[in-house]
Amino acid sequence: MTGKKAVGGRKASPRPRSAPEAGYHHGDLQEALITAAEAILAEGGAEGFTLREAARRAGVSPAAPSHHFGNAPGLLTEVAIRGYDALTRALAEAAAIDAPVRERLRAQGEAYVCFALDHPGRFQMMFSNRRLLADEPRLHAAAKAAYMELEAVMEQLPGGGPVAARQVDIAARAAWSVVHGFAKLALEGKFGAADTAAGRSAIRTGLREVLDYLWPPPPRR
């Protein structure tokens, strides 16, 4: 999620189009393959993903994914774009609460980590640059849109504005680094078992402590 650098990975391959397989309309087959890919990622991460398995789960021939997405990076890039779009919506909803700016930033931090915990396979693929298409403009735009949701709230902190644009960017990248690092560590089980209710509760408690450290709430009177 960055508005500064391109997302790395393999170069885009031509994406030949063919008639959709029997039983599917063109768009339906694409959706079925994306759904199958996300299910594989959720269960086994990027290591367990293959085009053949995505095709098997979608109930189509092994050649079908390449007809619509070109190659594995093509399909995974579509998954990553969907992920960034969903993350952008989550960050926008968090920023829309009626609260002071620091509370909205904390809400965005929680939304970011909760997104990662709820969609671990998709989240990891969004940042698996080597598995994605390097020069896909839609991927870059989706990643930038998510980053800008965080940056837009950061601009509202005291001292923001055009003169402080560089400081806003630094603050946004620092905040992103913290919540992204926390999300990665949480997915690795460093703060509790993410797949249990008790573990999720411990993770959220720890996250709030970190976010309160970054953006302290106002002192109670």
Beta strands, then each sheet from edge to edge (+ up, - down):
end
